[in-house]
């Protein structure tokens, strides 16, 4: 993941700064995610998010929107409170190929620079496979019943 802070190809912007002793900054991101580090790396997704920070901590919520042929249109939703540079985000859901996913995105900062930081992302998730889901209503409550094909 390439986080370009300024200059050509900038992929994040400050949208607010807090007053007083807490300070704090809010920024939005649209970080590109590539399948490698080299010049031949292909864009596979973007991390579109909102980030709020106070000294020592930050809250991040990210939607990983996939753009490659295999997962085009699918998303992962991740969030977390992060105390440092290398961190984990909880995967709390997804769409498309990643519907109902749960898991963890681990981010490790590989390089930092004046204009760009580069991170390695490792995504580990569990996606339930449902053959068929039917929802029935009993006494005003939805009760899911899973029917399998035999």
C-alpha positions as CSV (number, residue, x, y, z in Angstrom):
1,X,0.0,0.0,0.0
2,X,1.4,3.4,-1.0
3,X,0.5,6.3,1.2
4,X,1.5,9.5,-0.7
5,X,1.3,12.5,1.6
6,X,2.1,15.3,-0.8
7,X,3.0,16.1,-4.4
8,X,2.1,14.3,-7.5
9,X,-0.3,11.4,-6.9
10,X,-1.2,12.5,-3.4
11,X,-3.5,9.9,-1.8
12,X,-4.5,11.5,1.5
13,X,-5.7,14.9,2.7
14,X,-6.4,16.5,6.1
15,X,-10.0,17.4,6.5
16,X,-9.9,18.8,10.0
17,X,-7.6,19.6,13.0
18,X,-8.8,19.8,16.6
19,X,-8.2,22.7,18.9
20,X,-6.8,22.8,22.4
21,X,-4.6,20.5,24.3
22,X,-5.7,17.3,22.6
23,X,-4.9,18.5,19.2
24,X,-5.8,15.7,16.9
25,X,-6.2,15.5,13.1
26,X,-8.8,14.0,10.8
27,X,-7.8,13.0,7.3
28,X,-9.3,10.9,4.5
29,X,-7.4,8.4,2.3
30,X,-7.7,6.7,-1.0
31,X,-4.4,4.7,-0.8
32,X,-3.6,2.5,-3.8
33,X,-2.7,-1.1,-3.1
34,X,-0.4,-3.0,-5.5
35,X,0.5,-6.6,-5.7
36,X,4.2,-5.9,-5.3
37,X,6.9,-3.2,-4.9
38,X,8.4,-3.2,-8.4
39,X,7.6,-1.0,-11.4
40,X,5.6,-3.9,-12.9
41,X,3.3,-4.1,-9.8
42,X,-0.4,-4.0,-10.7
43,X,-3.1,-2.0,-8.8
44,X,-5.5,-4.4,-7.1
45,X,-7.4,-2.2,-4.7
46,X,-7.7,1.1,-2.9
47,X,-8.0,1.7,0.8
48,X,-10.6,4.4,1.1
49,X,-10.9,5.6,4.7
50,X,-11.3,8.1,7.4
51,X,-8.7,8.5,10.1
52,X,-9.0,10.4,13.4
53,X,-6.1,10.9,15.8
54,X,-5.2,12.2,19.1
55,X,-1.7,12.1,20.5
56,X,-0.7,8.4,21.0
57,X,-3.7,6.9,19.3
58,X,-5.6,6.9,16.1
59,X,-8.9,5.5,14.9
60,X,-9.0,4.2,11.4
61,X,-11.9,2.9,9.3
62,X,-11.1,1.6,5.9
63,X,-13.0,0.1,3.0
64,X,-10.7,-1.9,0.7
65,X,-12.4,-1.6,-2.7
66,X,-11.0,-4.1,-5.1
67,X,-10.3,-3.1,-8.7
68,X,-8.5,-6.2,-10.2
69,X,-10.3,-8.6,-12.5
70,X,-10.6,-11.4,-10.0
71,X,-12.3,-9.4,-7.2
72,X,-13.6,-6.3,-9.0
73,X,-16.5,-4.7,-7.1
74,X,-15.8,-6.7,-3.8
75,X,-15.0,-4.8,-0.6
76,X,-13.6,-5.5,2.8
77,X,-14.5,-3.2,5.7
78,X,-11.8,-2.9,8.4
79,X,-11.3,-0.7,11.5
80,X,-9.2,-0.3,14.5
81,X,-7.6,1.8,17.2
82,X,-3.9,2.0,16.4
83,X,-1.2,3.1,18.8
84,X,1.8,2.8,16.4
85,X,3.0,2.3,12.9
86,X,2.7,-1.5,12.6
87,X,-0.8,-2.4,13.5
88,X,-3.8,-4.7,13.0
89,X,-7.3,-3.8,11.8
90,X,-10.3,-5.9,12.5
91,X,-12.2,-7.0,9.3
92,X,-15.8,-6.5,10.2
93,X,-17.5,-7.4,6.9
94,X,-17.4,-7.3,3.2
95,X,-19.3,-7.5,-0.1
96,X,-19.1,-9.6,-3.3
97,X,-16.6,-12.4,-2.9
98,X,-15.9,-11.3,0.7
99,X,-19.6,-11.3,1.9
100,X,-19.8,-11.8,5.6
101,X,-16.0,-12.1,6.1
102,X,-14.3,-11.7,9.5
103,X,-10.6,-11.5,10.1
104,X,-7.6,-9.2,10.5
105,X,-5.5,-6.9,8.2
106,X,-2.0,-6.7,9.5
107,X,-0.1,-3.6,8.3
108,X,3.7,-3.3,8.5
109,X,5.5,-0.1,7.5
110,X,8.3,-1.0,5.0
111,X,9.6,2.4,4.2
112,X,8.9,6.0,5.2
113,X,9.7,9.1,3.2
114,X,9.0,12.7,3.0
115,X,6.3,12.3,0.3
116,X,5.4,8.6,0.5
117,X,5.3,5.7,2.9
118,X,5.0,2.1,1.7
119,X,3.3,-0.6,3.8
120,X,2.9,-4.4,3.5
121,X,-0.6,-5.7,4.1
122,X,-1.4,-9.2,5.1
123,X,-5.1,-10.0,5.0
124,X,-6.3,-13.1,6.9
125,X,-10.1,-13.8,6.9
126,X,-12.7,-16.4,7.3
127,X,-15.6,-16.4,4.8
128,X,-18.6,-18.6,5.6
129,X,-19.9,-20.6,2.6
130,X,-23.7,-20.8,2.6
131,X,-25.4,-23.0,0.0
132,X,-28.8,-21.4,0.5
133,X,-30.2,-19.0,3.1
134,X,-33.9,-18.7,3.7
135,X,-35.4,-16.3,6.3
136,X,-38.7,-17.0,7.9
137,X,-40.6,-14.7,10.2
138,X,-42.0,-16.0,13.5
139,X,-43.8,-13.7,15.9
140,X,-42.3,-10.6,14.2
141,X,-38.7,-11.9,14.5
142,X,-36.6,-13.0,11.6
143,X,-35.2,-16.5,12.1
144,X,-32.6,-17.6,9.5
145,X,-32.8,-21.3,8.5
146,X,-30.0,-22.7,6.4
147,X,-30.9,-25.3,3.9
148,X,-28.2,-27.3,2.3
149,X,-28.3,-29.0,-1.1
150,X,-27.8,-32.7,-1.0
